[in-house]
Amino acid sequence: MSDRLIYWSSTTSSTNDQALSSIGAPEGAVWLTDHQTAGRGRRTEAGPRAWLSAPGASILMSMRFCPRLAPEATPALTLAAAVGVAEALRAATGVAVGLKWPNDLLVGGRKLGGILTEGRLDGESMIVVVGVGINVNAEAGALPPSLAGQATSLQAEAGRPLDRLALVGQIAAALEASVAAVVDHGGLGGVRSRWEALSVMAGRRVRFQAPGAAGEAGEAMGLSEAGGLLVRRQSGAVVEVCAGEVVFEEA
């Protein structure tokens, strides 16, 4: 992967934690592992979800950025990262990877992976770490029984095993380009239309719940300029969902 700095460990608690705590690591550095003991997904009101992955069969990586963005624009990085990863995987494998707001990678309605973006202040600068977890060469029978019918892998979808290191290089390049697009436009404008082209949500009935509010149903539309999910309520009013849980309603 050209001259990119890569930190590798066979096992770690979390590549995001490594990337956030590393002092003096350069922008564009990548942390990789074969197994995470404390991997986590998106935070919910109950706390962060655990991220389950088959040891040695997944891509578990984090990439470090120092974007010059206004704080209110940083949520766009998660959406931009998802676009970059999905486009890279589509180009490399031919698998029709789609996006579910805000950070899930899906194939045929089953979860392939996800994005977790976290940040911290370093003096007056913001350090942002983009974590990527993808099921790559896990066979269908290797996935936890609790995820049967809910999760998939690139190998299962492409019908062949994939070169994980080659995919990491393509993903890293795509992440750099997507983050640069957000920085150049000062927000989501650089990738909004691309996200919507990859979305599996438009027109779908969803149930959403804002923090501290009761759940309700509506029809998913597109993204707001700020990166929230626009949902049409049963009354016809459109609401912007900026946080909380969004799930598809059963047909």
ABEGO torsion letter per residue (X at the ends): XEABBBBBBABBABAAAAAAABBGBBBGBBBBBABBAABBBBBBAAEBBBBBBBBGABBBBBBBBBBBBBAAAAAAAAAAAAAAAAAAAAAAAGBBBBBBOAABBBBGGBBABBBBBBBBBBEABBBBBBBBBBBAABBAAABBAAABGABBBAAAAAGBBBBAAAAAAAAAAAAAAAAAAAAAAGEAAAAAAAAAAABAABGBBBBBBBBGBBBBBBBBBBBBAAGBBBBBBAAGBBBBBABEBBBBBBX
